[in-house]
Structures are given as C-alpha cells and as structure tokens.
Amino acid sequence: MRMRMSLPELATLLLPFANGTLGLPAAGRALFLRAAPAPELAPLAGRLACVQGFRPGFAALESAGFAVAPEAAGEGYDLALVLLSKHKAAAFGDLADALRRLGPGGVLVAAGRSDAGAQTVLKGLRAACGGAAELSKHHCRVAWLARPATLPPEVEAWRAAAAPRRIAATGAVAAPGVFGWDKIDAGSALLAETLDTRIQGRVADFGAGWGYLSREILGRCPGVTALDLVEAEHAALEAARLNLPPRDGLDLGFLWRDAAAEPLGPYDWVVSNPPFHAGKGGDPEIGRAFIRAARRALRPRGRLLMVANRHLPYEATLTQAFRAVRTVAETPGFKVIEAEL
C-alpha cells in the first residue's frame, strides 16, 4: 500500500492521532467520509469503509488498496472520520450522516480548511453536540467528540438541508454541493442556445452534472438516438437519473466516469461545459484534458461543442486536436466553440 499524504486538511484530520491525543481503535469498524488515502490509516485495513463520490478520488483510494464505495452504508461504527466539504450544507450533511452511523460511544473526527468554512461548521458542531476538542494547523481545523447518547435535533435538520430536492428555478432535482445545484449556470445556458438539429446520432455530455445540458439536448435535437451523461461526481449523476427519465427509442446512459482519464465512446458529438476549478484555484489543464478526451472519444468527422470562460486559453489545444475550430457564440464572460475532426 504505497501512498503519500498531501492534502493539508487530511494531515490536520489525523493530527489528534499523530500527537497521541486519540488512538485508532484496535478493534471495531471505522468510516471515512470524503475519504483520501493516507498511510497512517493502514492499521485499520479490513475495518475501514471509505466513502468517496468523486471518481478520481475513488480511483486513488482503490489504487492504494482501500475498500471504497461512492455512498455510505451500515451503522454501529466505532470511529467516523470526515473531510469537510467546502459547501456548508453538504459539510453539515456529512456530519449528520457520520453521527447517525456511529455506535454508542463512537468518536467523530472532522477537519477542513479554515478558508473554506471549516471554522463555521465546526462551531456549529460544538454548539449542537457540546464537548468537542479542537486543534488548528496547516491553515485547517480539526474537531473531535464522542457521539452523544441522544442526537440533538440539529442533526436531523442538517440531514434534511443536505438532501436532494426539486429546485423551483431549474425544475430539476439536485443536492447542495453539486455544481450549479440551485441555478442554471450562465455558461451552460449559452451553450444550450447553440444546440441545433445537426446534433444527432450517438452523443455524450462530458461533465453532465445534474443533467441540464442533456435535458436541453433531448429537447432541441430530435435526431439524437443515444445520449451518455458522463459525470465524475456520483451525487450529481444520481440527481441526473431523476431528472432524465427513460424514453422510448433512446439509449440513455449514466456513466460515473472521469471523462478526462477513462475510455469512452465512440460518439458523433460531444457536448461539454468542462470544469476548470481544482480546490480554490482555477486550472485550465482540466479543460484541456476534456478536449483531448473528446478527441479520443469521437468518431471520424465527429464534433465537439463546448463552452468556456472567455479568458481560458483552450484554442491552442483545440487546434492541435481538431481539423477545424470555430467560435459560434460569445458573451463578455463566455465563449462557445465547435471543433470538428
């Protein structure tokens, strides 16, 4: 089991164990939400249930030899570890899930980045449950406590606030923490306006999220015979399943995949609003990887239709990968580009 610990929030999560304040349980089971691989967890091998819904993170855990699933299961755990989401409602939802799954006397340990709201979330945990100890290091905070014998009412409120629900503004089901969960992203809306009847045959939506663009493809492009929603966030894909019910004569696929890294296709068209954020910062290489992935997944003469923030420098990558490239729409903030093999 070879790995290295690079996330500062992961190092902070394990700080109470590293300094001897807490000890890993010698027996019993442990749960790790939003898990990441760390060699310090090797003593829990065979007893640690890792949960990671982000496909690249899932693959990293599998590669490191951890048992991992996209959703939590089971109860009666002796230890629950939580790496906090930067989304407040999702972070509280994870704390609620961990507390509900702990057995009597089980210990909850949660950590996150101070600049991503961890202090507020951990303050809420202390206020609801009391008795939490806390440390800070690496610009992160960690808190731990024993599960209360009776869970406070805040725990159910946190669970409910993090649950998927139908959003009036979009008419779709989504959950906090999913990209654009409560609104239609402006870039995706611009891309949707460029969809037309030329898009037909076998189509993929790379980075499909909760399914907005796929919904628009099916509404605007009657010649589509097969549509794969490709999404790395398991929670987003599960929402998309609810938002796009089966249709007669349509091969509809929901693929939990890392579009940039896993083989896909072949397709006649790929439509995409690729992500460009990694943590707090922007990373144009993610979009470039999506472009190269679309090139691999397309049939000869296949086409990519994508939207991006205007400042992102994708043109060189597109020109290298495709025979013809043109801008089909622009606003002050976004550009829609079509590329043909």
C-alpha positions as CSV (number, residue, x, y, z in Angstrom):
1,M,0.0,0.0,0.0
2,R,2.0,2.9,-1.3
3,M,0.7,6.5,-1.0
4,R,1.6,9.9,0.3
5,M,-0.4,12.4,2.3
6,S,-0.5,15.7,0.5
7,L,-3.8,17.4,1.5
8,P,-3.3,19.8,4.4
9,E,-6.8,19.0,5.7
10,L,-6.0,15.3,5.7
11,A,-2.9,15.9,7.7
12,T,-4.9,18.0,10.1
13,L,-7.6,15.4,10.4
14,L,-5.0,12.9,11.5
15,L,-3.2,15.3,13.9
16,P,-5.0,14.1,17.1
17,F,-3.8,10.6,16.2
18,A,-0.3,11.7,15.3
19,N,0.2,13.6,18.6
20,G,-1.3,10.8,20.8
21,T,-4.4,12.6,21.8
22,L,-6.5,9.9,20.1
23,G,-5.8,6.3,19.2
24,L,-7.0,4.3,16.2
25,P,-9.4,1.6,17.5
26,A,-7.7,-1.7,18.0
27,A,-11.0,-3.5,17.1
28,G,-14.3,-2.5,15.6
29,R,-15.1,-0.6,12.4
30,A,-14.3,2.8,11.1
31,L,-16.0,5.1,8.5
32,F,-14.3,7.8,6.4
33,L,-16.5,10.2,4.5
34,R,-14.9,12.2,1.6
35,A,-12.0,9.9,2.1
36,A,-8.4,10.3,0.8
37,P,-5.6,7.7,1.1
38,A,-3.1,8.1,3.9
39,P,-0.5,5.6,5.2
40,E,-1.5,6.4,8.8
41,L,-4.7,4.5,8.2
42,A,-3.0,1.2,7.4
43,P,-3.7,-0.2,10.9
44,L,-7.4,0.0,10.0
45,A,-7.0,-2.2,6.9
46,G,-10.0,-4.5,6.5
47,R,-12.0,-2.5,9.0
48,L,-12.2,0.9,7.3
49,A,-15.1,1.8,5.0
50,C,-14.0,4.7,2.8
51,V,-16.7,6.8,1.0
52,Q,-15.7,8.9,-1.9
53,G,-18.2,10.0,-4.6
54,F,-15.6,11.9,-6.8
55,R,-14.4,9.4,-9.3
56,P,-10.7,10.4,-9.4
57,G,-10.6,10.3,-5.6
58,F,-12.4,6.9,-5.6
59,A,-9.7,5.6,-8.1
60,A,-6.9,6.9,-5.9
61,L,-8.3,5.0,-2.9
62,E,-8.8,1.8,-4.9
63,S,-5.2,2.1,-6.2
64,A,-3.9,2.5,-2.7
65,G,-5.7,-0.7,-1.6
66,F,-8.6,0.8,0.5
67,A,-12.1,-0.6,0.4
68,V,-14.2,2.3,-1.0
69,A,-17.8,2.9,-2.2
70,P,-19.5,6.1,-3.6
71,E,-22.1,6.1,-0.8
72,A,-22.1,5.3,2.9
73,A,-23.7,2.1,4.3
74,G,-24.1,0.5,7.6
75,E,-24.3,1.6,11.2
76,G,-22.6,0.9,14.5
77,Y,-19.1,2.3,13.6
78,D,-16.6,2.9,16.4
79,L,-14.9,5.8,14.5
80,A,-16.0,8.2,11.9
81,L,-13.6,10.5,10.0
82,V,-14.9,13.4,7.9
83,L,-13.1,15.6,5.5
84,L,-15.4,18.6,5.3
85,S,-16.9,19.8,2.0
86,K,-16.4,23.5,1.2
87,H,-20.2,23.6,0.7
88,K,-21.7,24.4,4.1
89,A,-24.9,22.4,3.8
90,A,-23.0,19.4,2.4
91,A,-20.5,19.6,5.2
92,F,-23.2,19.6,7.9
93,G,-24.9,16.8,6.0
94,D,-21.8,14.7,6.2
95,L,-21.5,15.4,9.9
96,A,-25.1,14.3,10.4
97,D,-24.6,11.1,8.4
98,A,-21.4,10.3,10.4
99,L,-23.2,10.9,13.8
100,R,-26.2,8.7,12.8
101,R,-23.9,5.9,11.7
102,L,-21.7,5.9,14.8
103,G,-22.4,3.3,17.5
104,P,-22.8,4.3,21.2
105,G,-19.6,5.9,22.4
106,G,-18.2,6.2,18.9
107,V,-15.8,9.0,18.1
108,L,-16.3,11.6,15.3
109,V,-13.3,13.4,14.0
110,A,-13.8,16.1,11.3
111,A,-11.4,18.5,9.6
112,G,-11.4,21.1,6.8
113,R,-9.7,24.2,5.5
114,S,-10.2,27.4,7.5
115,D,-10.5,29.4,4.3
116,A,-13.3,27.0,3.1
117,G,-15.6,27.5,6.1
118,A,-14.4,24.8,8.4
119,Q,-14.4,27.1,11.5
120,T,-18.1,27.9,11.0
121,V,-19.1,24.2,10.5
122,L,-17.1,23.0,13.5
123,K,-18.5,25.8,15.6
124,G,-22.0,24.5,14.7
125,L,-21.0,21.0,15.6
126,R,-19.7,22.1,19.1
127,A,-22.9,24.2,19.7
128,A,-25.1,21.2,18.8
129,C,-23.3,18.4,20.5
130,G,-21.0,20.1,23.0
131,G,-17.7,18.8,24.4
132,A,-15.7,18.9,21.2
133,A,-12.0,19.4,21.4
134,E,-10.3,21.3,18.6
135,L,-6.9,22.0,17.1
136,S,-5.6,24.0,14.1
137,K,-2.6,23.5,11.8
138,H,-1.8,23.9,8.1
139,H,-4.5,26.6,7.9
140,C,-7.0,23.9,8.7
141,R,-9.1,23.0,11.8
142,V,-9.9,19.6,13.3
143,A,-12.5,18.8,16.0
144,W,-13.5,15.5,17.7
145,L,-16.1,14.3,20.1
146,A,-17.9,11.2,21.3
147,R,-21.3,10.6,19.8
148,P,-24.0,11.9,22.2
149,A,-26.3,9.2,23.6
150,T,-29.2,11.2,22.2
151,L,-28.6,13.1,19.0
152,P,-29.6,16.7,19.1
153,P,-32.4,17.9,16.8
154,E,-29.8,19.9,14.7
155,V,-28.6,16.6,13.3
156,E,-31.9,15.8,11.6
157,A,-32.1,19.4,10.4
158,W,-28.6,19.1,8.9
159,R,-29.5,15.9,7.1
160,A,-32.7,17.4,5.7
161,A,-30.9,20.6,4.5
162,A,-28.3,18.4,2.6
163,A,-30.8,16.1,0.9
164,P,-31.7,16.4,-2.8
165,R,-34.7,18.4,-3.5
166,R,-36.5,19.9,-6.5
167,I,-35.4,23.4,-7.3
168,A,-38.0,25.8,-8.5
169,A,-35.5,27.9,-10.5
170,T,-34.5,24.9,-12.6
171,G,-37.3,22.4,-12.3
172,A,-34.7,19.8,-11.5
173,V,-33.6,17.7,-8.5
174,A,-30.2,18.4,-7.1
175,A,-28.4,18.5,-3.7
176,P,-26.2,21.1,-2.1
177,G,-22.6,20.7,-3.1
178,V,-23.3,19.7,-6.7
179,F,-22.1,22.3,-9.2
180,G,-24.9,24.8,-10.0
181,W,-27.3,22.8,-7.8
182,D,-29.8,25.7,-7.4
183,K,-29.4,27.6,-10.6
184,I,-28.6,27.2,-14.3
185,D,-25.0,28.1,-14.9
186,A,-24.7,31.0,-17.3
187,G,-22.1,29.2,-19.5
188,S,-24.3,26.2,-19.8
189,A,-27.3,28.4,-20.7
190,L,-25.3,30.0,-23.5
191,L,-24.2,26.6,-24.8
192,A,-27.8,25.4,-24.7
193,E,-28.8,28.2,-27.1
194,T,-26.4,26.9,-29.7
195,L,-27.8,23.4,-29.7
196,D,-29.5,22.6,-33.0
197,T,-30.7,19.7,-35.2
198,R,-27.3,19.0,-36.6
199,I,-26.6,17.2,-33.3
200,Q,-27.8,13.7,-33.9
201,G,-26.7,10.1,-33.5
202,R,-24.7,9.0,-30.5
203,V,-24.0,11.9,-28.2
204,A,-22.1,12.4,-24.9
205,D,-22.4,15.1,-22.3
206,F,-19.0,15.3,-20.6
207,G,-19.3,16.7,-17.1
208,A,-23.0,16.4,-17.2
209,G,-23.7,17.5,-13.6
210,W,-27.4,17.1,-12.7
211,G,-28.3,16.9,-16.3
212,Y,-29.2,20.4,-17.5
213,L,-27.4,20.2,-20.9
214,S,-28.6,16.7,-21.5
215,R,-32.1,17.8,-20.9
216,E,-31.6,20.6,-23.4
217,I,-30.1,18.3,-25.9
218,L,-33.1,16.0,-25.8
219,G,-35.5,18.9,-26.1
220,R,-33.7,20.6,-29.0
221,C,-32.1,17.8,-31.0
222,P,-34.7,15.2,-32.1
223,G,-32.1,13.2,-34.1
224,V,-30.2,12.0,-31.0
225,T,-30.6,8.2,-30.7
226,A,-28.2,7.7,-27.8
227,L,-27.1,10.0,-25.0
228,D,-24.4,9.3,-22.4
229,L,-24.2,11.5,-19.3
230,V,-20.6,11.3,-18.2
231,E,-20.0,12.7,-14.7
232,A,-17.3,12.3,-12.1
233,E,-19.5,13.4,-9.1
234,H,-21.7,10.4,-8.0
235,A,-24.2,12.7,-6.3
236,A,-24.7,14.8,-9.4
237,L,-25.2,11.7,-11.6
238,E,-27.8,10.3,-9.2
239,A,-29.7,13.5,-9.4
240,A,-29.4,13.4,-13.2
241,R,-31.1,9.9,-13.2
242,L,-34.1,11.5,-11.5
243,N,-34.1,14.5,-13.9
244,L,-33.9,12.4,-17.2
245,P,-36.4,9.5,-17.1
246,P,-36.2,6.7,-19.7
247,R,-37.6,7.5,-23.2
248,D,-38.8,5.0,-25.8
249,G,-36.3,4.7,-28.7
250,L,-33.5,6.5,-26.8
251,D,-30.4,4.7,-25.4
252,L,-29.8,6.8,-22.3
253,G,-26.6,6.1,-20.3
254,F,-25.5,7.4,-16.9
255,L,-21.7,6.8,-16.7
256,W,-19.9,7.5,-13.4
257,R,-16.5,8.2,-15.1
258,D,-13.6,10.6,-15.1
259,A,-14.2,11.9,-18.6
260,A,-10.6,13.1,-18.8
261,A,-9.0,9.8,-17.9
262,E,-11.3,6.8,-18.7
263,P,-12.0,5.4,-22.2
264,L,-15.4,6.4,-23.7
265,G,-17.2,6.4,-27.0
266,P,-17.3,6.3,-29.9
267,Y,-19.6,9.3,-30.3
268,D,-20.8,11.5,-33.2
269,W,-21.0,14.6,-30.9
270,V,-19.6,15.5,-27.5
271,V,-21.2,18.5,-25.7
272,S,-19.4,19.8,-22.6
273,N,-19.1,22.6,-20.1
274,P,-15.9,21.3,-18.6
275,P,-14.9,22.2,-15.0
276,F,-11.9,24.4,-14.5
277,H,-11.6,24.7,-10.7
278,A,-9.3,22.4,-8.6
279,G,-9.9,23.3,-5.0
280,K,-9.9,27.1,-4.6
281,G,-7.9,27.9,-7.8
282,G,-8.6,27.6,-11.5
283,D,-6.7,25.0,-13.5
284,P,-7.1,25.3,-17.3
285,E,-5.4,21.9,-17.7
286,I,-8.7,20.2,-16.6
287,G,-10.5,21.7,-19.7
288,R,-7.6,20.8,-21.9
289,A,-7.8,17.2,-20.7
290,F,-11.5,17.2,-21.5
291,I,-10.7,18.4,-25.0
292,R,-8.2,15.7,-25.6
293,A,-10.7,13.1,-24.1
294,A,-13.3,14.3,-26.6
295,R,-10.9,13.9,-29.4
296,R,-10.3,10.3,-28.4
297,A,-14.0,9.5,-27.9
298,L,-15.2,10.9,-31.2
299,R,-15.7,9.0,-34.4
300,P,-14.1,10.4,-37.6
301,R,-15.8,13.6,-38.6
302,G,-17.2,13.8,-35.1
303,R,-17.6,17.2,-33.4
304,L,-17.1,18.8,-30.0
305,L,-19.3,21.6,-28.9
306,M,-18.1,23.2,-25.7
307,V,-18.4,26.4,-23.6
308,A,-15.7,28.0,-21.5
309,N,-14.9,31.2,-19.7
310,R,-13.6,33.7,-22.3
311,H,-10.2,34.1,-20.5
312,L,-9.4,30.3,-20.6
313,P,-6.7,29.6,-23.2
314,Y,-8.1,26.5,-24.9
315,E,-7.7,27.5,-28.6
316,A,-4.1,26.0,-29.0
317,T,-5.2,22.7,-27.6
318,L,-8.3,22.6,-29.8
319,T,-6.3,23.5,-32.9
320,Q,-3.8,20.7,-32.2
321,A,-6.5,18.1,-31.6
322,F,-9.1,19.0,-34.3
323,R,-9.1,19.7,-38.0
324,A,-11.5,22.7,-37.9
325,V,-12.2,25.1,-34.9
326,R,-14.7,28.0,-34.8
327,T,-16.3,30.2,-32.2
328,V,-20.1,30.0,-32.6
329,A,-21.2,32.3,-29.7
330,E,-19.6,34.9,-27.3
331,T,-20.7,37.0,-24.4
332,P,-18.5,39.2,-22.1
333,G,-18.0,36.2,-19.9
334,F,-18.2,33.0,-22.1
335,K,-17.4,31.6,-25.5
336,V,-18.9,28.6,-27.3
337,I,-16.5,26.7,-29.6
338,E,-17.3,24.0,-32.1
339,A,-14.4,21.7,-33.2
340,E,-14.5,19.0,-36.0
341,L,-12.2,16.1,-36.5
